[in-house]
Amino acid sequence: MNIVPHYTSPFTSQLLFLMFKKAVMNVSDRDYSLSQRRAWCSNICQIKWHERLRHQHTFLTYFNQNLCGFITVASNGYIDLLYIDPELQRKGVGSALLSYADRFATENAISKLSINASVQSRNLCEKYGFTHLEQFVRLKDNEKLKSYRMVKKVV
């Protein structure tokens, strides 16, 4: 697995958006219903998506030269996006990306990482050392999306 920093272009923003959408739409029904997953992906402006990526540190991971996941880390240590190709989930991609974010934080004197984890990513974050601060519900397109505020001290 190869992880590289990425400087976002409109083309790669579109590729990452498609991976985001594919990952969300393939989340298990036991975590989020189809209507919740559709709401999660709805009304996302491509220009704002690109700007969102441009204002964060974006890291891509490849396996056999194929993009298999990405993570974004803001300058304050907030992990905004962490998405993995559904066909490669539970194969160490998420752990590798979180480990890379941890090293990035250490190298840039960021004392903690935080994330609003989905139901699906909560276990991964806990295994990686994040602690659960609180559960909250986000309302999008009249759908309730359960999430968890989590934090990890960087050593």
C-alpha positions as CSV (number, residue, x, y, z in Angstrom):
1,M,0.0,0.0,0.0
2,N,1.4,3.4,-1.0
3,I,0.1,6.6,0.7
4,V,0.9,10.0,-0.9
5,P,0.1,13.6,-0.2
6,H,-2.2,15.0,-2.8
7,Y,-2.7,18.6,-4.1
8,T,-6.3,18.6,-5.3
9,S,-7.2,19.4,-8.8
10,P,-10.8,19.6,-10.2
11,F,-10.3,16.2,-11.9
12,T,-9.1,14.4,-8.7
13,S,-11.8,16.2,-6.7
14,Q,-14.3,14.5,-8.9
15,L,-12.6,11.1,-8.5
16,L,-12.6,11.5,-4.7
17,F,-16.3,12.5,-4.8
18,L,-17.1,9.4,-6.7
19,M,-15.2,7.2,-4.2
20,F,-17.0,9.0,-1.3
21,K,-20.4,8.3,-2.9
22,K,-19.6,4.7,-3.7
23,A,-18.4,4.2,-0.1
24,V,-21.5,5.8,1.4
25,M,-23.9,4.0,-0.8
26,N,-22.3,0.6,0.0
27,V,-22.5,1.1,3.8
28,S,-24.4,-1.8,5.5
29,D,-28.2,-1.5,5.9
30,R,-27.7,-2.3,9.5
31,D,-25.8,1.0,10.0
32,Y,-27.8,3.3,7.7
33,S,-30.9,2.8,5.7
34,L,-30.9,3.5,1.9
35,S,-32.8,6.7,2.4
36,Q,-30.2,7.8,5.0
37,R,-27.3,7.0,2.6
38,R,-29.0,8.9,-0.2
39,A,-29.4,11.9,2.1
40,W,-25.8,11.7,3.2
41,C,-24.7,12.0,-0.5
42,S,-27.3,14.5,-1.6
43,N,-27.0,18.2,-2.5
44,I,-23.2,18.3,-2.6
45,C,-21.9,21.1,-4.8
46,Q,-18.9,20.0,-6.8
47,I,-17.3,23.5,-6.5
48,K,-17.7,23.5,-2.7
49,W,-16.4,19.9,-2.5
50,H,-13.3,20.9,-4.4
51,E,-12.7,23.9,-2.1
52,R,-13.2,21.7,0.9
53,L,-10.5,19.4,-0.3
54,R,-8.2,22.3,-1.3
55,H,-8.3,23.7,2.2
56,Q,-7.1,20.5,3.9
57,H,-4.2,18.1,3.7
58,T,-5.4,15.3,1.5
59,F,-3.7,11.9,1.4
60,L,-4.5,9.1,-1.1
61,T,-3.7,5.5,-0.8
62,Y,-3.0,3.2,-3.7
63,F,-2.7,-0.6,-4.0
64,N,-1.4,-2.0,-7.2
65,Q,-1.6,1.5,-8.7
66,N,-5.4,1.7,-8.0
67,L,-6.8,4.4,-5.7
68,C,-8.3,2.6,-2.7
69,G,-9.0,5.3,-0.2
70,F,-8.3,8.8,1.0
71,I,-8.2,10.9,4.2
72,T,-8.2,14.7,4.8
73,V,-6.7,16.4,7.8
74,A,-7.2,20.1,8.6
75,S,-4.4,22.1,10.2
76,N,-6.1,21.8,13.6
77,G,-6.0,18.0,13.4
78,Y,-9.7,17.5,12.4
79,I,-10.1,14.5,10.1
80,D,-12.9,15.7,7.8
81,L,-13.1,12.8,5.3
82,L,-12.0,9.2,5.6
83,Y,-13.4,7.0,2.8
84,I,-12.3,3.6,1.5
85,D,-13.3,1.8,-1.7
86,P,-16.0,-0.7,-0.4
87,E,-14.3,-3.6,-2.1
88,L,-11.1,-2.9,0.0
89,Q,-12.7,-2.2,3.4
90,R,-11.5,-4.3,6.3
91,K,-8.2,-4.9,4.6
92,G,-6.1,-2.4,6.5
93,V,-6.6,0.6,4.3
94,G,-8.4,2.7,6.9
95,S,-5.8,1.8,9.5
96,A,-3.0,2.7,7.2
97,L,-4.6,6.1,6.5
98,L,-5.2,6.8,10.2
99,S,-1.5,5.8,10.9
100,Y,-0.4,8.2,8.2
101,A,-2.5,11.0,9.6
102,D,-1.0,10.3,13.0
103,R,2.5,10.6,11.6
104,F,1.5,13.8,9.8
105,A,0.2,15.3,13.0
106,T,3.4,14.4,14.9
107,E,5.5,16.0,12.2
108,N,3.4,19.1,12.2
109,A,3.1,19.6,16.0
110,I,-0.6,18.8,16.0
111,S,-1.4,17.6,19.5
112,K,-4.6,15.8,18.8
113,L,-6.7,14.3,16.0
114,S,-10.5,14.5,16.0
115,I,-13.2,13.0,13.8
116,N,-16.9,12.8,13.6
117,A,-17.1,9.1,12.9
118,S,-19.9,7.3,11.2
119,V,-21.5,4.2,12.8
120,Q,-19.4,2.2,10.4
121,S,-16.1,3.9,11.1
122,R,-16.5,4.2,14.9
123,N,-14.9,0.7,15.5
124,L,-11.9,1.4,13.3
125,C,-11.3,4.7,15.1
126,E,-11.6,3.0,18.5
127,K,-9.2,0.3,17.5
128,Y,-6.8,3.0,16.4
129,G,-6.9,4.8,19.8
130,F,-9.6,7.3,19.4
131,T,-11.9,7.8,22.4
132,H,-15.6,8.5,22.1
133,L,-16.6,11.9,23.4
134,E,-20.3,12.0,22.5
135,Q,-22.9,10.6,20.1
136,F,-24.8,13.1,18.0
137,V,-27.4,13.1,15.2
138,R,-27.1,15.2,12.1
139,L,-30.2,16.0,10.1
140,K,-29.8,16.0,6.4
141,D,-32.8,16.0,3.9
142,N,-35.1,15.0,6.8
143,E,-33.0,12.0,7.6
144,K,-31.2,11.5,10.9
145,L,-27.6,10.4,10.6
146,K,-26.0,9.1,13.8
147,S,-22.3,10.0,14.4
148,Y,-19.7,10.0,17.1
149,R,-17.3,12.8,18.1
150,M,-14.0,11.2,18.8
151,V,-10.5,12.4,19.7
152,K,-7.0,11.0,19.9
153,K,-4.0,12.5,21.6
154,V,-0.9,12.5,19.3
155,V,2.3,11.5,21.0
